[in-house]
Amino acid sequence: MADFLDWLRSDTLGLLLLAAAGIAVLLFLIIRVKIEPFIALVGTGVLVALVGGISIEALVGSPLGASDALIEKGFAGILGHITLIIGLGTVLGSILEHSGGAQVVLDRLVRIFGEKGTPVAMGVTGFVLGIPVFFDIGIFVLAPLVYVAAARGGKSLALYALPLLAGLSVTHAFLPPHPGPVAAAGFFQASLGWIIIMGLACGIPAWWASGIVWGRWIGKRVFVEVPAIHREAAQDDLGGPAPSLAAVATTIGLPMLLILGATFGTVFLPANQLQQTLIFFGNPAIALTVAVLIAMYILGIRRGVTTQQLSSIAAESLRPVGMILLVVGAGAFFGAVLSATGVGDAVAGTLSAAGLPLVVSAYVISCGMRIAQGSATVAIVTTSGILAPAVESMDLSQPQLALLVMAISSGSIIASHVNDGGFWIVAKYFNMSVKDTLKTWTVLETVLSVVGFAVAGTLYAIVS
């Protein structure tokens, strides 16, 4: 038994078996036994950690302190980033719903794209607005449009959510100013201009194939109901005339403009007071706080809504947030356990020694890192670091370097599953079971990855 455990903890094949067994147990507990996901995630994570040789002190700390323990850092790493964002984004979305603001935007999109083209409109919205903001912020701000569209059309929530998610995901992985492609560009000394050009060349076909083609097909076959709270909000009216499109656009666009201002201010401005001001207001939590206050005034108080009504809307909207945070935090903990056991390093080492062509190695290593540890950004950064010495020794053109980044970016989004915080955000925010999330979102990310790499690999062969 001791020899088997040593093999499981040190051999690449053993580590992969441990990770696969942990994921299988987790899915069995959630899908078949029907255990609450966050409980199953924590329990399975602890079991995998102990079998994988992580010490009890490293896992849970000691009675004198546990701040460095894996169970606390795993939760805190992601919750420190998203707790305020989820809370503020949920309140902002609820005000948009109850004020009729989401309906105003949807009406305009339907006039442009037609009733049948509403899923395409969701995808275009996700792609355009996903450029300046992170994936999760885009979900929290734009989700009301999906709820209203599904409630109005009487169709599956997935039909409208998947195109939006594809747009947000492809911009997060392929385009600056998102951290993954920017970091990879830094490793390879690739021009951000070429990153943008190749990001659009690879990302648009991938977005269309995954969000529009696949999203429409599977959205008609997996029915997901709009949560009751959002059905009621879609029918609710705070009174007064409908808000103007300009007022709603200001509310939705303001946090995105603030975040974008901070990003470009950091890159293009010297370290002065203006830059510091842009950085302050461009922090996602600050930007969303400003947006919520402005939404309360423009969409609420100025239209005769009382502060008591606004407080009631905020309180009601925040009730489901606790479970979302627990599940996302537990998912991050499970992913941190898999990383701590050495699964990611084992996968990266094995794939980097496989002797594949450079662009194929970039994709395969990134895929392995993504599947092993969950984070797209970590997959991009780790793969770029592994390949940087080889790339430095080669005489590659700027288009080739940009396409190498696209190959890595494509691999970083494949097969989102239970060790990815984004998987649980999608599942909980769009009312999907784990089984339905695997059938819809996980496959969407895989289609996005494969098509993105197919385009990147083809263009790389052409420009070589």
VOMIFI-732286 format. One record per residue (C-alpha): x, y, z. Coordinates in Angstrom, 2 decimals, decimal comma. Example, Ala and Ser with C-alpha at 12.3 -4.5 7.8 and 13.67 -1.06 7.14 Angstrom:
REM VOMIFI-732286
+---------+---------+---------+
:      xx :      yy :      zz :
+---------+---------+---------+
:   12,30 :   -4,50 :    7,80 :
:   13,67 :   -1,06 :    7,14 :
+---------+---------+---------+
//
This chain:
REM VOMIFI-732286
+---------+---------+---------+
:      xx :      yy :      zz :
+---------+---------+---------+
:    0,00 :    0,00 :    0,00 :
:    2,83 :    2,38 :    0,87 :
:    4,49 :    1,71 :   -2,49 :
:    1,23 :    2,40 :   -4,31 :
:    0,78 :    5,71 :   -2,48 :
:    4,36 :    6,72 :   -3,29 :
:    3,71 :    5,95 :   -6,96 :
:    0,42 :    7,85 :   -6,87 :
:    2,11 :   10,92 :   -5,39 :
:    5,30 :   11,01 :   -7,46 :
:    4,75 :    9,41 :  -10,84 :
:    3,09 :   11,43 :  -13,62 :
:    0,67 :    8,65 :  -14,43 :
:   -0,11 :    8,22 :  -10,73 :
:   -0,82 :   11,95 :  -10,31 :
:   -3,10 :   11,91 :  -13,35 :
:   -4,93 :    8,88 :  -11,95 :
:   -5,35 :   10,67 :   -8,61 :
:   -6,79 :   13,77 :  -10,31 :
:   -9,13 :   11,70 :  -12,51 :
:  -10,34 :    9,65 :   -9,54 :
:  -10,99 :   12,82 :   -7,51 :
:  -13,02 :   14,38 :  -10,31 :
:  -14,97 :   11,14 :  -10,86 :
:  -15,84 :   10,90 :   -7,14 :
:  -16,90 :   14,55 :   -7,12 :
:  -19,20 :   14,18 :  -10,13 :
:  -20,68 :   10,99 :   -8,68 :
:  -21,48 :   12,74 :   -5,39 :
:  -23,06 :   15,74 :   -7,08 :
:  -24,90 :   14,11 :  -10,01 :
:  -25,91 :   10,72 :   -8,61 :
:  -25,92 :   11,11 :   -4,82 :
:  -27,28 :   14,71 :   -5,09 :
:  -24,98 :   16,13 :   -2,41 :
:  -24,84 :   19,93 :   -2,33 :
:  -21,96 :   20,91 :   -4,66 :
:  -19,97 :   23,01 :   -2,20 :
:  -20,05 :   20,21 :    0,41 :
:  -18,99 :   17,65 :   -2,20 :
:  -16,19 :   19,93 :   -3,41 :
:  -14,78 :   20,49 :    0,07 :
:  -15,05 :   16,84 :    1,07 :
:  -13,52 :   15,52 :   -2,13 :
:  -10,80 :   18,19 :   -2,05 :
:   -9,77 :   17,18 :    1,46 :
:   -9,74 :   13,49 :    0,51 :
:   -7,60 :   14,09 :   -2,60 :
:   -5,21 :   16,27 :   -0,59 :
:   -4,67 :   13,59 :    2,06 :
:   -4,26 :   10,77 :   -0,46 :
:   -1,96 :   13,02 :   -2,52 :
:    0,45 :   13,44 :    0,38 :
:   -0,32 :   17,02 :    1,42 :
:    0,40 :   17,33 :    5,13 :
:   -2,38 :   18,07 :    7,59 :
:   -0,65 :   21,29 :    8,63 :
:   -0,34 :   22,45 :    5,02 :
:   -3,98 :   21,53 :    4,42 :
:   -5,74 :   22,97 :    7,48 :
:   -3,03 :   24,81 :    9,45 :
:   -2,80 :   24,61 :   13,22 :
:   -4,85 :   25,88 :   16,20 :
:   -2,46 :   28,87 :   16,36 :
:   -3,07 :   29,97 :   12,78 :
:   -4,42 :   28,78 :    9,46 :
:   -3,99 :   31,79 :    7,17 :
:   -1,41 :   29,93 :    5,06 :
:   -3,38 :   26,68 :    5,01 :
:   -4,52 :   25,40 :    1,64 :
:   -8,16 :   25,25 :    2,69 :
:   -8,16 :   28,98 :    3,54 :
:   -5,95 :   30,17 :    0,69 :
:   -7,94 :   28,12 :   -1,81 :
:  -11,15 :   29,86 :   -0,80 :
:   -9,66 :   33,29 :   -0,17 :
:   -7,77 :   33,52 :   -3,45 :
:  -10,89 :   33,72 :   -5,57 :
:  -13,35 :   35,11 :   -3,02 :
:  -11,09 :   38,07 :   -2,32 :
:  -11,41 :   38,91 :   -6,01 :
:  -15,07 :   38,22 :   -6,70 :
:  -17,07 :   38,74 :   -3,49 :
:  -17,50 :   42,49 :   -3,86 :
:  -17,85 :   42,18 :   -7,61 :
:  -20,60 :   39,56 :   -7,36 :
:  -22,47 :   41,53 :   -4,70 :
:  -22,29 :   44,87 :   -6,49 :
:  -22,89 :   43,35 :   -9,92 :
:  -25,95 :   41,49 :   -8,65 :
:  -27,44 :   44,67 :   -7,18 :
:  -26,72 :   46,61 :  -10,37 :
:  -28,34 :   43,88 :  -12,46 :
:  -31,40 :   43,78 :  -10,23 :
:  -31,91 :   47,53 :  -10,56 :
:  -31,63 :   47,19 :  -14,34 :
:  -34,25 :   44,45 :  -14,31 :
:  -36,75 :   46,11 :  -11,98 :
:  -36,47 :   49,53 :  -13,60 :
:  -37,19 :   48,13 :  -17,05 :
:  -33,69 :   49,07 :  -18,18 :
:  -32,84 :   45,55 :  -19,35 :
:  -36,09 :   45,48 :  -21,32 :
:  -35,18 :   48,78 :  -23,01 :
:  -31,82 :   47,40 :  -24,16 :
:  -33,40 :   44,13 :  -25,27 :
:  -36,08 :   45,97 :  -27,29 :
:  -33,39 :   47,88 :  -29,16 :
:  -31,39 :   44,70 :  -29,84 :
:  -34,50 :   42,91 :  -31,09 :
:  -35,25 :   45,81 :  -33,46 :
:  -31,72 :   45,49 :  -34,86 :
:  -31,37 :   41,70 :  -34,99 :
:  -35,00 :   40,56 :  -35,03 :
:  -36,75 :   38,30 :  -32,51 :
:  -35,07 :   35,17 :  -33,89 :
:  -31,70 :   36,92 :  -33,86 :
:  -31,80 :   37,70 :  -30,14 :
:  -29,22 :   34,98 :  -29,28 :
:  -26,87 :   36,53 :  -31,85 :
:  -27,50 :   39,92 :  -30,24 :
:  -26,51 :   38,43 :  -26,87 :
:  -23,30 :   37,09 :  -28,41 :
:  -22,39 :   40,41 :  -30,04 :
:  -23,04 :   42,19 :  -26,74 :
:  -20,80 :   39,76 :  -24,86 :
:  -18,02 :   40,08 :  -27,44 :
:  -18,03 :   43,89 :  -27,60 :
:  -18,50 :   44,60 :  -23,91 :
:  -16,21 :   41,72 :  -22,92 :
:  -13,19 :   43,53 :  -24,36 :
:  -12,76 :   46,05 :  -21,51 :
:  -13,98 :   43,90 :  -18,58 :
:  -13,14 :   40,57 :  -16,99 :
:  -15,27 :   37,52 :  -17,74 :
:  -17,00 :   37,39 :  -14,37 :
:  -17,81 :   41,13 :  -14,28 :
:  -19,37 :   40,84 :  -17,74 :
:  -21,63 :   38,04 :  -16,48 :
:  -22,81 :   39,97 :  -13,43 :
:  -23,55 :   43,17 :  -15,37 :
:  -25,08 :   41,64 :  -18,52 :
:  -26,98 :   38,67 :  -17,07 :
:  -30,23 :   40,70 :  -16,71 :
:  -30,42 :   40,93 :  -20,51 :
:  -30,33 :   37,14 :  -20,69 :
:  -32,98 :   36,72 :  -17,99 :
:  -35,35 :   39,18 :  -19,67 :
:  -34,79 :   37,68 :  -23,13 :
:  -35,50 :   34,14 :  -21,89 :
:  -38,54 :   35,19 :  -19,86 :
:  -39,91 :   37,15 :  -22,81 :
:  -39,24 :   34,43 :  -25,40 :
:  -40,37 :   31,55 :  -23,19 :
:  -37,33 :   29,52 :  -24,26 :
:  -34,37 :   27,97 :  -22,51 :
:  -32,11 :   30,31 :  -20,57 :
:  -29,17 :   28,46 :  -22,15 :
:  -30,20 :   29,58 :  -25,65 :
:  -29,49 :   33,20 :  -24,72 :
:  -26,76 :   32,71 :  -22,12 :
:  -24,34 :   30,62 :  -24,20 :
:  -23,74 :   33,19 :  -26,98 :
:  -23,12 :   35,86 :  -24,33 :
:  -20,72 :   33,57 :  -22,46 :
:  -18,85 :   32,73 :  -25,67 :
:  -18,32 :   36,42 :  -26,38 :
:  -17,05 :   37,11 :  -22,88 :
:  -14,81 :   34,02 :  -22,86 :
:  -13,14 :   34,63 :  -26,22 :
:  -12,24 :   38,23 :  -25,39 :
:  -10,90 :   37,16 :  -21,98 :
:   -8,58 :   34,59 :  -23,57 :
:   -7,60 :   36,21 :  -26,87 :
:   -7,56 :   39,99 :  -26,59 :
:   -5,76 :   42,69 :  -24,60 :
:   -6,21 :   44,25 :  -22,10 :
:   -7,00 :   40,90 :  -20,46 :
:   -4,09 :   39,58 :  -18,38 :
:   -3,47 :   36,24 :  -20,13 :
:   -2,67 :   37,46 :  -23,67 :
:   -0,88 :   40,54 :  -22,31 :
:    1,37 :   38,35 :  -20,13 :
:    2,10 :   35,96 :  -22,99 :
:    2,97 :   38,90 :  -25,24 :
:    5,45 :   40,03 :  -22,60 :
:    7,09 :   36,60 :  -22,40 :
:    7,57 :   36,43 :  -26,18 :
:    8,12 :   40,16 :  -26,83 :
:    5,14 :   40,15 :  -29,19 :
:    3,53 :   43,38 :  -30,36 :
:    0,11 :   44,04 :  -28,78 :
:   -1,01 :   45,32 :  -32,16 :
:   -0,36 :   41,92 :  -33,74 :
:   -1,95 :   40,23 :  -30,71 :
:   -5,15 :   42,21 :  -31,35 :
:   -5,11 :   41,45 :  -35,10 :
:   -4,57 :   37,73 :  -34,61 :
:   -6,88 :   37,66 :  -31,60 :
:   -9,73 :   38,92 :  -33,79 :
:   -8,75 :   36,62 :  -36,67 :
:   -8,83 :   33,54 :  -34,41 :
:  -11,43 :   34,68 :  -31,90 :
:  -14,30 :   35,69 :  -34,19 :
:  -14,62 :   32,30 :  -35,97 :
:  -14,23 :   30,52 :  -32,63 :
:  -16,91 :   32,73 :  -31,04 :
:  -19,31 :   32,11 :  -33,93 :
:  -18,80 :   28,33 :  -33,92 :
:  -19,13 :   27,95 :  -30,14 :
:  -21,59 :   30,63 :  -29,12 :
:  -23,86 :   30,93 :  -32,14 :
:  -23,74 :   27,55 :  -33,91 :
:  -23,25 :   25,29 :  -30,88 :
:  -25,13 :   27,61 :  -28,51 :
:  -28,23 :   27,61 :  -30,70 :
:  -28,14 :   23,85 :  -31,26 :
:  -27,71 :   22,80 :  -27,64 :
:  -29,84 :   25,69 :  -26,31 :
:  -32,87 :   24,17 :  -28,05 :
:  -32,19 :   20,75 :  -26,53 :
:  -31,32 :   21,60 :  -22,92 :
:  -34,14 :   23,53 :  -21,29 :
:  -33,10 :   25,72 :  -18,39 :
:  -35,79 :   27,70 :  -16,61 :
:  -35,39 :   31,34 :  -15,69 :
:  -35,14 :   31,51 :  -11,86 :
:  -38,39 :   32,69 :  -10,25 :
:  -36,78 :   35,82 :   -8,83 :
:  -35,77 :   36,93 :  -12,32 :
:  -39,12 :   36,02 :  -13,89 :
:  -40,80 :   38,26 :  -11,35 :
:  -38,28 :   41,04 :  -11,91 :
:  -38,84 :   40,87 :  -15,67 :
:  -42,56 :   41,46 :  -15,07 :
:  -42,06 :   44,03 :  -12,30 :
:  -42,14 :   47,79 :  -12,74 :
:  -40,95 :   50,35 :  -10,26 :
:  -43,36 :   52,85 :  -11,75 :
:  -42,95 :   55,85 :  -14,01 :
:  -41,96 :   55,91 :  -17,68 :
:  -39,40 :   53,48 :  -19,01 :
:  -35,83 :   54,77 :  -18,67 :
:  -34,15 :   56,08 :  -21,80 :
:  -31,65 :   53,97 :  -23,69 :
:  -29,00 :   56,60 :  -22,97 :
:  -29,61 :   56,28 :  -19,21 :
:  -29,36 :   52,49 :  -19,35 :
:  -26,28 :   52,60 :  -21,58 :
:  -24,63 :   54,97 :  -19,12 :
:  -25,34 :   52,61 :  -16,25 :
:  -24,01 :   49,54 :  -18,06 :
:  -21,13 :   51,25 :  -19,84 :
:  -19,76 :   53,36 :  -16,98 :
:  -18,00 :   50,58 :  -15,03 :
:  -16,56 :   49,22 :  -18,26 :
:  -15,21 :   52,63 :  -19,27 :
:  -13,69 :   53,16 :  -15,82 :
:  -11,97 :   49,77 :  -15,89 :
:  -10,72 :   50,38 :  -19,43 :
:   -9,43 :   53,82 :  -18,38 :
:   -7,37 :   52,25 :  -15,60 :
:   -5,91 :   49,66 :  -17,96 :
:   -4,81 :   52,13 :  -20,62 :
:   -3,80 :   54,71 :  -18,03 :
:   -1,38 :   52,20 :  -16,55 :
:    0,10 :   51,41 :  -19,96 :
:    0,27 :   54,84 :  -21,60 :
:    0,42 :   57,48 :  -18,84 :
:    3,37 :   58,39 :  -16,62 :
:    3,11 :   57,79 :  -12,87 :
:    1,24 :   60,98 :  -11,97 :
:   -1,96 :   62,01 :  -10,20 :
:   -4,14 :   61,40 :  -13,27 :
:   -2,86 :   57,86 :  -13,58 :
:   -3,49 :   57,18 :   -9,88 :
:   -7,03 :   58,58 :  -10,19 :
:   -7,75 :   56,34 :  -13,17 :
:   -6,36 :   53,32 :  -11,33 :
:   -8,51 :   54,09 :   -8,27 :
:  -11,80 :   54,50 :  -10,16 :
:  -10,89 :   51,65 :  -12,52 :
:  -10,64 :   49,10 :   -9,74 :
:  -13,60 :   46,77 :  -10,45 :
:  -15,05 :   47,11 :   -6,94 :
:  -14,83 :   50,93 :   -7,02 :
:  -16,13 :   51,11 :  -10,60 :
:  -19,14 :   48,93 :   -9,76 :
:  -19,84 :   50,88 :   -6,57 :
:  -19,96 :   54,11 :   -8,59 :
:  -22,19 :   52,42 :  -11,18 :
:  -24,61 :   51,12 :   -8,52 :
:  -24,94 :   54,57 :   -6,93 :
:  -25,54 :   56,20 :  -10,31 :
:  -28,05 :   53,46 :  -11,25 :
:  -29,92 :   54,04 :   -7,99 :
:  -30,22 :   57,71 :   -8,88 :
:  -30,80 :   57,59 :  -12,66 :
:  -32,97 :   54,46 :  -12,82 :
:  -34,54 :   54,85 :   -9,39 :
:  -34,68 :   58,06 :   -7,37 :
:  -34,94 :   60,36 :  -10,40 :
:  -37,94 :   58,31 :  -11,56 :
:  -39,68 :   58,60 :   -8,21 :
:  -38,50 :   55,36 :   -6,61 :
:  -37,97 :   55,56 :   -2,86 :
:  -34,73 :   54,54 :   -1,17 :
:  -36,75 :   51,96 :    0,79 :
:  -37,81 :   50,30 :   -2,46 :
:  -34,22 :   50,30 :   -3,71 :
:  -33,00 :   48,76 :   -0,45 :
:  -35,65 :   46,07 :   -0,73 :
:  -34,57 :   45,26 :   -4,30 :
:  -30,92 :   45,06 :   -3,24 :
:  -31,67 :   42,80 :   -0,28 :
:  -33,83 :   40,47 :   -2,36 :
:  -31,24 :   40,20 :   -5,13 :
:  -28,45 :   39,30 :   -2,68 :
:  -30,23 :   36,31 :   -1,15 :
:  -28,89 :   33,75 :   -3,67 :
:  -25,36 :   35,21 :   -3,57 :
:  -24,26 :   33,29 :   -0,47 :
:  -24,61 :   29,91 :   -2,18 :
:  -22,86 :   31,19 :   -5,30 :
:  -19,88 :   32,33 :   -3,22 :
:  -19,70 :   29,04 :   -1,30 :
:  -19,70 :   26,96 :   -4,48 :
:  -17,18 :   29,15 :   -6,31 :
:  -14,88 :   29,21 :   -3,27 :
:  -15,10 :   25,44 :   -2,85 :
:  -14,36 :   24,97 :   -6,56 :
:  -11,26 :   27,14 :   -6,20 :
:  -10,17 :   25,09 :   -3,19 :
:  -10,55 :   21,85 :   -5,17 :
:   -8,47 :   23,33 :   -8,00 :
:   -5,81 :   24,48 :   -5,53 :
:   -5,59 :   20,96 :   -4,09 :
:   -4,99 :   19,49 :   -7,54 :
:   -2,25 :   22,06 :   -8,17 :
:   -0,65 :   21,42 :   -4,79 :
:   -0,43 :   17,69 :   -5,42 :
:    1,80 :   18,44 :   -8,42 :
:   -0,61 :   17,40 :  -11,18 :
:   -0,04 :   20,60 :  -13,17 :
:    3,75 :   20,39 :  -13,03 :
:    3,70 :   16,72 :  -14,02 :
:    1,47 :   17,42 :  -17,02 :
:    3,57 :   20,40 :  -18,14 :
:    6,86 :   18,50 :  -17,83 :
:    5,61 :   15,50 :  -19,77 :
:    4,08 :   17,51 :  -22,60 :
:    7,02 :   19,89 :  -22,98 :
:    9,31 :   16,88 :  -23,52 :
:    7,07 :   15,33 :  -26,17 :
:    8,98 :   16,81 :  -29,13 :
:    5,95 :   18,26 :  -30,92 :
:    6,12 :   21,23 :  -33,35 :
:    6,27 :   24,52 :  -31,46 :
:    2,75 :   25,75 :  -32,20 :
:    1,28 :   22,31 :  -31,40 :
:    3,32 :   22,10 :  -28,18 :
:    2,02 :   25,53 :  -27,19 :
:   -1,57 :   24,37 :  -27,57 :
:   -1,16 :   20,93 :  -26,00 :
:    0,77 :   22,17 :  -22,94 :
:   -1,78 :   24,94 :  -22,39 :
:   -4,63 :   22,40 :  -22,67 :
:   -2,94 :   20,17 :  -20,13 :
:   -2,41 :   23,03 :  -17,70 :
:   -6,00 :   24,21 :  -18,07 :
:   -7,51 :   20,76 :  -17,49 :
:   -5,17 :   20,07 :  -14,57 :
:   -5,60 :   23,28 :  -12,56 :
:   -8,61 :   25,17 :  -13,96 :
:   -7,45 :   28,77 :  -14,43 :
:   -7,13 :   30,04 :  -18,01 :
:   -4,77 :   32,84 :  -16,98 :
:   -2,49 :   30,45 :  -15,06 :
:   -2,45 :   28,10 :  -18,06 :
:   -1,37 :   30,94 :  -20,37 :
:    1,30 :   32,28 :  -18,03 :
:    2,72 :   28,85 :  -17,16 :
:    2,84 :   27,66 :  -20,78 :
:    4,44 :   30,92 :  -21,90 :
:    7,12 :   30,56 :  -19,23 :
:    7,86 :   26,98 :  -20,29 :
:    8,22 :   27,90 :  -23,97 :
:    9,90 :   31,31 :  -23,60 :
:   13,52 :   29,98 :  -23,73 :
:   12,81 :   27,99 :  -26,92 :
:   11,01 :   30,93 :  -28,54 :
:   13,87 :   33,29 :  -27,65 :
:   16,35 :   31,07 :  -29,51 :
:   14,25 :   31,09 :  -32,69 :
:   13,92 :   33,83 :  -35,28 :
:   10,14 :   34,23 :  -35,31 :
:    8,30 :   37,12 :  -36,92 :
:    5,77 :   39,25 :  -35,03 :
:    2,80 :   37,52 :  -36,74 :
:    4,24 :   34,13 :  -35,77 :
:    4,74 :   35,22 :  -32,16 :
:    1,17 :   36,53 :  -32,02 :
:   -0,18 :   33,25 :  -33,42 :
:    1,87 :   31,32 :  -30,87 :
:    0,10 :   33,36 :  -28,19 :
:   -3,24 :   32,53 :  -29,84 :
:   -2,41 :   28,80 :  -29,73 :
:   -1,66 :   29,08 :  -26,01 :
:   -4,81 :   31,14 :  -25,44 :
:   -6,90 :   28,56 :  -27,29 :
:   -5,57 :   25,77 :  -25,08 :
:   -6,20 :   27,79 :  -21,93 :
:   -9,99 :   27,67 :  -22,31 :
:  -10,58 :   24,04 :  -23,23 :
:  -12,92 :   21,81 :  -21,20 :
:  -13,87 :   24,07 :  -18,29 :
:  -14,93 :   21,67 :  -15,55 :
:  -15,28 :   21,31 :  -11,80 :
:  -11,85 :   22,75 :  -10,85 :
:  -12,62 :   26,04 :  -12,64 :
:  -14,29 :   28,85 :  -10,72 :
:  -15,90 :   30,04 :  -13,95 :
:  -17,70 :   26,69 :  -14,28 :
:  -19,48 :   27,23 :  -10,98 :
:  -20,27 :   30,89 :  -11,71 :
:  -21,95 :   29,85 :  -14,96 :
:  -23,79 :   26,96 :  -13,31 :
:  -25,15 :   28,97 :  -10,40 :
:  -25,77 :   32,27 :  -12,16 :
:  -27,69 :   30,66 :  -15,02 :
:  -29,60 :   28,08 :  -12,98 :
:  -27,94 :   25,01 :  -14,52 :
:  -27,28 :   21,64 :  -12,91 :
:  -23,74 :   20,27 :  -13,02 :
:  -24,81 :   17,79 :  -15,70 :
:  -26,33 :   20,52 :  -17,88 :
:  -23,31 :   22,80 :  -17,35 :
:  -21,02 :   20,02 :  -18,60 :
:  -23,27 :   19,47 :  -21,63 :
:  -23,49 :   23,16 :  -22,52 :
:  -20,69 :   25,32 :  -21,09 :
:  -17,91 :   22,71 :  -21,02 :
:  -18,55 :   21,72 :  -24,63 :
:  -18,83 :   25,40 :  -25,65 :
:  -15,38 :   26,10 :  -24,22 :
:  -13,98 :   23,05 :  -25,99 :
:  -15,43 :   24,11 :  -29,35 :
:  -14,07 :   27,62 :  -28,75 :
:  -10,64 :   26,15 :  -28,01 :
:  -10,46 :   23,74 :  -30,95 :
:  -11,69 :   26,23 :  -33,57 :
:   -9,43 :   28,98 :  -32,21 :
:   -6,40 :   26,69 :  -32,45 :
:   -7,40 :   25,42 :  -35,90 :
:   -7,39 :   28,99 :  -37,22 :
:   -4,17 :   29,87 :  -35,35 :
:   -2,38 :   26,73 :  -36,58 :
:   -3,49 :   27,30 :  -40,18 :
:   -2,36 :   30,94 :  -40,15 :
:    0,94 :   29,95 :  -38,50 :
:    1,63 :   27,49 :  -41,32 :
:    0,81 :   30,17 :  -43,90 :
:    3,03 :   32,93 :  -42,44 :
:    5,97 :   30,58 :  -41,67 :
+---------+---------+---------+
//
